[in-house]
């Protein structure tokens, strides 16, 4: 697959096939990709918790909020929920700033998942204190996000948008998830 195709195929996926496990080994491979990405000042403050045990996966699910633009959708129904998660942490003993690192690492993990035939979704709307208790995460770690993973069971397409179009993603009558994106002509500027 060409890199451009990988990037355009790597969309936020919120519905997954049930019964298609994501193994601990696959999670390790995805986290390993994050070990090689650039890091501000090369501090490498990110840590990860892989969650693939079915009981832990089920317990983590209700602590996440899904698709804020889809107000009438409570999130994946039973049978279409993620099969695994990667919880991204920031080690406060190393740094208090994780913004650049966390974005690079999360996208790299999602690209790796897509290349492996999986899909994923970065979830940052979380009940962090309950997650901390569930996974026994010490206070020295800031809970940055959770990456939900599984085999996709939905179609996600990119729609070209213009200046006046909404950025809100939506599902059409056939359940296809549409994601409006600004195109090159609008984003590549020249001032000189």
C-alpha positions in Angstrom: 0.0 0.0 0.0 1.3 3.5 -0.9 1.7 5.8 2.1 -0.9 8.2 0.7 -3.4 5.3 0.6 -2.5 4.3 4.1 -3.0 7.9 5.4 -6.4 8.3 3.7 -7.6 4.8 4.8 -6.6 5.6 8.4 -9.8 7.1 9.7 -11.3 7.1 13.2 -13.3 3.9 13.4 -16.0 3.6 16.1 -17.6 0.3 15.3 -15.8 -3.0 15.3 -16.4 -6.7 14.5 -17.0 -8.7 17.6 -15.1 -12.0 18.2 -12.1 -10.8 16.3 -9.5 -10.4 19.0 -6.6 -8.0 19.0 -3.7 -10.0 20.6 -1.3 -8.8 23.3 1.5 -9.3 20.7 -0.3 -7.0 18.2 -0.6 -4.3 20.9 3.1 -4.7 21.8 4.0 -4.2 18.1 1.8 -1.1 17.8 3.3 0.4 21.0 6.8 -0.4 19.7 6.1 1.8 16.7 5.6 4.7 19.2 9.1 4.1 20.6 10.7 5.2 17.3 8.9 8.4 16.6 10.3 11.9 17.3 9.9 13.3 20.8 10.3 16.9 22.0 13.8 17.3 23.5 14.0 13.5 23.0 12.6 13.1 26.5 10.3 10.2 25.5 7.8 10.8 28.4 5.1 8.6 27.0 4.1 5.2 28.6 1.4 2.8 27.5 -0.9 0.3 29.0 -2.1 -2.5 26.7 -5.6 -3.8 27.5 -6.7 -6.9 25.7 -8.2 -9.1 28.5 -12.0 -9.3 27.7 -13.1 -8.4 31.3 -10.8 -5.3 31.4 -11.9 -4.3 27.9 -15.5 -4.5 29.0 -14.9 -2.5 32.2 -13.0 0.2 30.3 -15.7 0.8 27.6 -18.2 2.7 29.8 -15.5 5.1 30.9 -15.1 6.5 27.4 -17.3 9.0 25.6 -17.9 8.4 21.9 -18.4 10.7 18.8 -19.5 14.1 20.3 -20.9 15.3 16.9 -23.3 12.3 16.8 -25.5 13.5 19.7 -28.1 10.8 19.3 -25.5 7.9 19.2 -24.4 6.6 22.6 -21.4 4.8 21.2 -20.8 1.3 19.8 -23.5 -1.2 20.7 -22.9 -4.6 22.2 -21.3 -6.6 19.4 -19.6 -3.7 17.7 -17.3 -2.5 20.6 -13.5 -2.3 20.6 -11.7 -5.6 21.2 -8.6 -3.9 22.8 -7.3 -0.5 24.0 -4.0 1.2 24.3 -4.0 3.7 27.2 -1.5 6.5 26.6 0.1 8.0 29.7 2.5 10.9 30.3 5.2 10.3 32.9 5.2 13.4 35.0 8.6 12.5 36.4 10.0 13.1 32.9 7.9 16.0 31.6 4.7 17.9 32.2 4.2 18.6 28.5 3.0 15.8 26.1 1.1 17.5 23.3 3.4 17.1 20.4 4.6 13.6 21.5 1.2 12.3 22.1 -0.2 13.3 18.7 2.8 11.9 16.8 2.6 8.6 18.8 -1.2 8.2 18.5 -1.2 8.7 14.7 1.7 6.3 14.3 -0.1 3.7 16.3 -3.3 4.2 14.2 -1.2 4.0 10.9 0.3 0.8 12.2 -3.2 -0.6 13.1 -4.5 0.3 9.6 -1.5 -1.3 7.9 -2.3 -4.5 10.0 -6.0 -4.5 8.9 -7.3 -3.0 12.1 -9.0 0.2 12.8 -8.9 2.5 15.8 -10.2 5.7 17.4 -8.4 8.1 19.6 -10.7 8.9 22.6 -9.8 11.8 24.8 -13.1 12.3 26.5 -12.6 10.0 29.5 -13.4 9.4 33.1 -9.8 9.6 34.0 -10.2 8.9 37.7 -12.2 5.7 37.2 -9.7 4.6 34.6 -6.9 5.3 37.0 -8.6 3.1 39.6 -9.5 0.3 37.2 -6.0 0.0 35.8 -4.2 0.9 39.0 -2.3 3.7 37.4 -0.1 5.6 39.8 -0.5 9.3 40.2 2.9 10.0 38.6 1.2 9.4 35.2 -1.2 11.7 33.5 -3.9 9.8 31.5 -3.7 11.4 28.0 -6.0 9.3 25.8 -7.2 5.9 25.0 -6.9 4.3 21.6 -9.7 1.9 20.9 -8.8 -0.9 18.5 -10.4 -3.7 16.6 -11.3 -4.9 13.1 -13.5 -2.2 11.5 -17.1 -3.0 10.8 -18.1 0.4 9.4 -17.3 2.4 6.3 -15.7 5.8 6.8 -15.2 8.2 3.8 -13.6 11.5 3.4 -15.7 14.3 1.9 -14.1 17.4 0.4 -15.4 20.5 2.1 -15.3 24.2 1.1 -15.1 27.3 3.3 -18.8 27.3 4.1 -19.3 23.6 4.9 -19.5 22.2 8.4 -16.6 20.3 9.9 -19.1 18.0 11.7 -18.8 14.4 10.7 -22.1 12.5 10.2 -23.6 9.2 9.3 -25.8 9.0 6.2 -29.0 6.9 5.9 -26.9 3.8 5.0 -24.7 4.1 8.1 -21.7 5.3 6.2 -19.6 7.7 8.3 -18.6 10.9 6.4 -15.7 13.0 7.5 -15.4 16.5 5.9 -11.9 17.6 5.2 -10.4 20.8 4.0 -8.5 20.2 0.7 -5.0 21.3 -0.3 -6.1 24.4 -2.2 -7.5 25.8 1.1 -4.7 24.7 3.4 -1.5 25.4 1.4 -1.1 29.2 1.6 1.3 31.5 -0.1 1.9 35.0 1.3 4.8 36.1 -0.8 
